[in-house]
C-alpha cells in the first residue's frame, strides 16, 4: 500500500448541523524569520458523505501566538487566506482558526507556520514516494534523520497537501524529522485548461523564491525527479531503474547523504 493511500482528509474541526457538518482544512505555511507567511484555509460543508461543497462568504478568524487577530472571508471555492508576519524564532508556530456562522454554529482548528533558519540548507523530500513497508520505511526515516542533522527538511506532497497533521504523524512513525508538508504542483482550473488564463509560477517556484537555501530534493519516483529537476533543483532518486538525465541515483535509502545531494549555498 503506497504512503499516500493511508490517510483520509484531515478534519481540523467539524460540527454537525441540520444541513451537514463543517470541514475546515489548513495547509502548512513556510517562511523565514520576520517575513510574511501566507496562511491558507478551506471551508466546506458535508451535505452527503460524498458531497462536500465549498462554503462561500464565511468569515474565518486567524489568531497568532501573540494574540494578533485577522479575519478573511472565503471565496467561491471555500478558500480564505491572510498574511501573518512569521515569528523571529525558527520552529513551528500555531495559528488558531475559528468560525461562527449566522446561526451560531462554530468550527475551530489550527494551521502551522514553519519558520526556517535562513543560514541552513533546505532539502525537499517527495513524501508521496516514501515506502510504506516497515523495513524500508524505517530505513528512509533514518536516512532523512541523518540529513536533518545538517539541513532542514520540507516535505512535498500532493496526496496529503490537505492533511499535514496526518502526514506528520505517519512521518513521525517512520522516524522522519519534523517539517512542513507542502503541495508542489499546479492544480489548473477549467479556465486554465481551456487556455483562458495563464497558470503563472507554480507552488514549487514560489517556495524556492521564499527559501533561497532550497537547492536539492530527494524522491523515489523517477517521474517526480524529472519535475523537480525542471524546477531547478539538484535531485537524487532512491531505488533501482534508470533516472532521468542529470539526476543522481542511489540504490537504497541507507546510501543517501547530504554530501551526495550537493547541498549548495
Rosetta blueprint (number, residue, H / E / L):
1 X L
2 X L
3 X H
4 X H
5 X H
6 X H
7 X L
8 X L
9 X L
10 X L
11 X L
12 X L
13 X L
14 X L
15 X L
16 X E
17 X E
18 X L
19 X L
20 X E
21 X E
22 X E
23 X E
24 X E
25 X E
26 X E
27 X L
28 X L
29 X E
30 X E
31 X E
32 X E
33 X L
34 X L
35 X L
36 X E
37 X E
38 X E
39 X E
40 X E
41 X E
42 X E
43 X E
44 X E
45 X E
46 X E
47 X E
48 X E
49 X L
50 X L
51 X E
52 X E
53 X E
54 X E
55 X L
56 X L
57 X L
58 X L
59 X E
60 X E
61 X E
62 X E
63 X E
64 X L
65 X L
66 X L
67 X L
68 X L
69 X E
70 X E
71 X E
72 X E
73 X E
74 X L
75 X L
76 X L
77 X L
78 X L
79 X E
80 X E
81 X E
82 X E
83 X E
84 X E
85 X E
86 X L
87 X L
88 X L
89 X L
90 X L
91 X E
92 X E
93 X E
94 X E
95 X E
96 X E
97 X E
98 X E
99 X E
100 X E
101 X L
102 X L
103 X L
104 X L
105 X L
106 X E
107 X E
108 X E
109 X E
110 X E
111 X E
112 X E
113 X E
114 X E
115 X E
116 X E
117 X L
118 X L
119 X L
120 X L
121 X E
122 X E
123 X E
124 X E
125 X E
126 X E
127 X H
128 X H
129 X H
130 X L
131 X L
132 X L
133 X L
134 X H
135 X H
136 X H
137 X H
138 X H
139 X H
140 X H
141 X H
142 X H
143 X H
144 X H
145 X H
146 X H
147 X H
148 X L
149 X L
150 X L
151 X E
152 X E
153 X E
154 X E
155 X E
156 X E
157 X L
158 X L
159 X L
160 X L
161 X L
162 X L
163 X L
164 X H
165 X H
166 X H
167 X H
168 X H
169 X H
170 X H
171 X H
172 X H
173 X H
174 X H
175 X L
176 X L
177 X L
178 X L
179 X L
180 X L
181 X E
182 X E
183 X L
184 X L
185 X L
186 X L
187 X L
188 X L
189 X L
190 X H
191 X H
192 X H
193 X H
194 X L
195 X L
196 X L
197 X L
198 X L
199 X L
200 X L
201 X L
202 X L
203 X H
204 X H
205 X H
206 X H
207 X H
208 X H
209 X H
210 X H
211 X L
212 X L
213 X L
214 X E
215 X E
216 X E
217 X E
218 X E
219 X E
220 X L
221 X L
222 X H
223 X H
224 X H
225 X H
226 X H
227 X H
228 X H
229 X H
230 X H
231 X L
232 X L
233 X L
234 X E
235 X E
236 X E
237 X E
238 X E
239 X L
240 X L
241 X L
242 X L
243 X L
244 X L
245 X L
246 X L
247 X L
248 X E
249 X E
250 X E
251 X L
252 X L
253 X H
254 X H
255 X H
256 X L
257 X L
258 X H
259 X H
260 X H
261 X H
262 X L
263 X L
264 X L
265 X L
